[in-house]
Amino acid sequence: MPGVVAMAATDGGTLYEGAFGSRDLANGPAMTRDSVFRIASMTKAVTSVAAMQLDEPIGGLLPELASPAVLEGFDATGAPRLRPAKRPITPKHLLTHTAGFGYEIWNPELICYVEVTGVPTFLSGKLEALRMPLAFDPGERWEYGISIDWVGRAVETASGQPLDAYFREHIFAPLGMTDTGFVPSANQAARLVRVHRRGPDGSLEAITFERSQGEFFSGGGGLLSTSPDYLAFLRMLLHQGRFNGAPVLRPETVALIAQDQIGDLELGGMKTAMPELSNDVDLFPSIRCGHGLANVINKQPGPNGRSAGTMTWAGLFNRYYWIDPQKRVTGVILTQILPFADDRAVRLYGEFERGVYDALQN
């Protein structure tokens, strides 16, 4: 690994923190506790919490989704075949990734759609990139995709604030998350971790992976943060919506977030269509998983100590977190490596988790 920062906490406070290696293999600054990472899809939990703070349903705030269309393949000329969806998209569909939206990374038909229509890729930062068709009818499957970007747009409409301002006022400031946001300050930019790419031979090289802010604040993947900041967010969920005396959510809302919301729908593995960005993904082989209103939920105990009912997810550059309400522990481990689901990063994540649970026994 080029570098890693990891932290864990219980009800009683911080259990572990450590920083190792380098922020940049090419230039060598040491990884530190306050190193700044592009947390990618770990943004989704923050956006979902913001949506759960709102006093009004988000369903009526997205007129662009009033008439969704499902992609059914391509005709002989290569043109996409679209049909109206059988049912409307609900807020619950968006929050649980059952709305029908996908990502090109794991859906080759969406790659074809982008190529044929000229719609911008999701990495472009353009609003038009959200105008993708559905891969299936809402409520019929689970597929990871751009749903939470739409949730972020709904939060903006409901609050009358840009997403960055809403996050700062209602989540970051109460939790003391001073190093988290969409656009880094000069001080944060100086602590930014370089992206590295794993080669087929296992070697690592520092690469340039710049993603400009674009036309909207991405509730699905746009935040930068540090390990202490994100741990404060996780501890808020572990403490039923409060941290350091700051109320962010009601306890009953956190309980709802932690419940599986998709019933018999299965979370299967995700086969890559863009191997430069992701390996095939199956983070929890042989373990049944559901989805709550902010993250994946392990329906069975994990091999490294987590309980059934643990909330968990990850970010594209190989960073991972879990919140175990039963054993009252949470942890986060941050790296900055492509492609996602790097076998060494996933193994290290498992070893870190096992170490945390072993420490709880001592």
C-alpha positions, 0 to 999 in steps of 0.5 A: 500500500502507498499509504493508509489512515485508519481509525475506530471508536466505541461508545467510550471514545476513540479506540485506535488511530494510525497513519502509515506510508506516504501520501504520494509515492512520487514525492514522498510526504508522509501520510498523516492523521489529517491527510485529505482524501477524495471519499467518493461514494462515502459521500452517499451516507452524508447525503442520505442523512441530509435527506432524512433531516428534511421535514417534507418528502423528497418525492415531489421535489424532482420533476425531472423524474416524473416520467422515467424511461427504461433502457431495453437495449439497442435496435439494428441501427444502434439507437437505444430502445426506451419504454416508459417505466411501469411505476414511478420512482419513490424516495425509498427507491433512490435511497436504497439503489432500487430506482433503476439507475446504474453506473457505467463502471458496472453496466456495459449497456450504459457505456453504449448509451453514452457512446451512442447518444453523446450524454456525458459520462458520470465522471464529467461533473455535468448535470446532463450526466444525470439524465440517464435511462433506468436499467430496470423498472423501479423496485424490481432489483438492486443496482448501484448507481446515480440515485443519491446524486438525485437525492442531493438535488432534492435536498437542495430544492427542499432546503433552498441551499446549495448542497455544500452550504446545507451540509456545512450548516446542518451536519459538518458544523454540528459535528465539528467536521472542519476538514470536509467539503466539496472544494478544498481550501489551500490548506486542505489541498496541501494535505491531499492524498495522491491517487495511485493505480495498481498495475497487473503485476501488483506495482503502484504508480502515482497518477493524475486523477483530477475531477473538477467540481463540475456543474453540481455538487455530487451527493453521490461522490463529491466530498473530500474528508479526513479520517477524524472528520468521517469518524465523527460522522460515523460516531453520530450514527453509532450514538443514535443521531448525536455526537458531542452533544450535537443533535443531527438526527432523531434516534427513531430516524437512525433506527429507520436508517439501520433497518433493511428496506429492500426485503427479498431483493438481493445484493449480488456482486458487481461485474466491472465494465471499466477495469481501469476503475474497478475490479469485480466487486463482491465485498461480502461473499457468502453473506446476505446483505440488504440495504437501509436508507443510507448504506448496505446492511450485513444480514449475517455476522461477518468473518472478521467480527462484525454483527448481523445488522452492521451498516457498511459501505465504501468509496471508489478509491478503496476506502471502507467503513462499518458501524456495528450498533450491536457491539457499539463500535465503528471504524474507517480505513482510507487509502487512495488506490484504483481500481476499486476492490483492490485485493490487498486493500480489501484484505487489509480492511478485513485485518483492520476490522479483525484487529478492532474486534480483538481489541474489544475482547482485551 
